[in-house]
C-alpha cells in the first residue's frame, strides 16, 4: 500500500507541475497582451483595466498552483523517501 500511495502522490505532483507550467504560460501571454494594449495610441483605458485584472487573477492562481506543487513535493517526500 505505501508504494501505491507514493506513486499516486508522484502522479499528482506531476499533474500539479504541468498545471503550474500552463498557468505560467497564460500569465506570460496576458502580460504581453497588456503591454501591447498600453503601447497603442490612443490607449483603450477600459481594455487596459480589464487586462490588468486578468493579469492579477493569473498571478493569484499561479501563486495557489505554486503552493499546491510545494504541498505535493512535501507529500512525495514524506511517502516515498523511506521506501526501498
C-alpha positions as CSV (number, residue, x, y, z in Angstrom):
1,X,0.0,0.0,0.0
2,X,2.8,2.6,0.8
3,X,4.2,2.1,-2.7
4,X,0.8,2.8,-4.3
5,X,0.4,5.9,-2.2
6,X,3.9,7.1,-3.2
7,X,3.1,6.5,-6.9
8,X,-0.2,8.3,-6.6
9,X,1.4,11.3,-4.9
10,X,4.1,11.4,-7.7
11,X,1.4,11.4,-10.3
12,X,-0.5,14.2,-8.6
13,X,2.8,16.2,-8.3
14,X,3.5,15.8,-12.0
15,X,-0.1,16.9,-12.8
16,X,0.3,20.0,-10.5
17,X,3.6,20.9,-12.2
18,X,2.0,20.7,-15.6
19,X,-0.9,22.8,-14.4
20,X,1.6,25.4,-13.0
21,X,3.5,25.4,-16.3
22,X,0.3,26.1,-18.2
23,X,-0.6,28.9,-15.8
24,X,2.8,30.5,-16.2
25,X,2.3,30.4,-19.9
26,X,-1.1,32.1,-19.5
27,X,0.4,34.8,-17.3
28,X,3.1,35.5,-19.8
29,X,0.6,35.8,-22.7
30,X,-1.7,38.0,-20.7
31,X,1.2,40.3,-19.7
32,X,2.2,40.5,-23.3
33,X,-1.3,41.5,-24.3
34,X,-1.3,44.1,-21.5
35,X,2.0,45.6,-22.8
36,X,0.5,45.7,-26.3
37,X,-2.6,47.5,-25.1
38,X,-0.5,50.0,-23.2
39,X,1.6,50.7,-26.3
40,X,-1.4,51.5,-28.5
41,X,-2.2,55.1,-29.3
42,X,-4.7,56.2,-28.2
43,X,-4.8,53.7,-25.3
44,X,-8.1,51.9,-24.6
45,X,-8.4,52.5,-20.9
46,X,-11.2,50.1,-20.4
47,X,-9.3,47.3,-22.2
48,X,-6.2,48.0,-20.2
49,X,-8.0,47.9,-16.9
50,X,-9.7,44.6,-17.9
51,X,-6.4,43.1,-18.9
52,X,-4.7,44.3,-15.7
53,X,-7.4,42.5,-13.8
54,X,-6.8,39.4,-15.8
55,X,-3.0,39.6,-15.1
56,X,-3.7,40.0,-11.4
57,X,-6.0,36.9,-11.4
58,X,-3.4,35.0,-13.3
59,X,-0.8,35.9,-10.7
60,X,-3.1,34.8,-7.8
61,X,-4.0,31.5,-9.5
62,X,-0.3,30.8,-10.2
63,X,0.5,31.5,-6.6
64,X,-2.0,29.0,-5.5
65,X,-0.6,26.5,-8.0
66,X,2.9,27.0,-6.6
67,X,1.6,26.3,-3.1
68,X,-0.1,23.1,-4.5
69,X,3.2,21.9,-6.1
70,X,5.1,22.5,-2.8
71,X,2.5,20.6,-0.9
72,X,2.7,17.6,-3.3
73,X,6.5,17.8,-3.2
74,X,6.3,17.5,0.6
75,X,3.9,14.6,0.4
76,X,6.1,12.7,-2.1
77,X,9.0,13.3,0.2
78,X,7.0,12.0,3.2
79,X,5.6,9.0,1.4
80,X,8.4,7.9,-0.8
81,X,11.7,8.6,1.0
82,X,11.7,5.6,3.2
83,X,10.6,3.1,0.6
84,X,13.1,0.6,-0.7
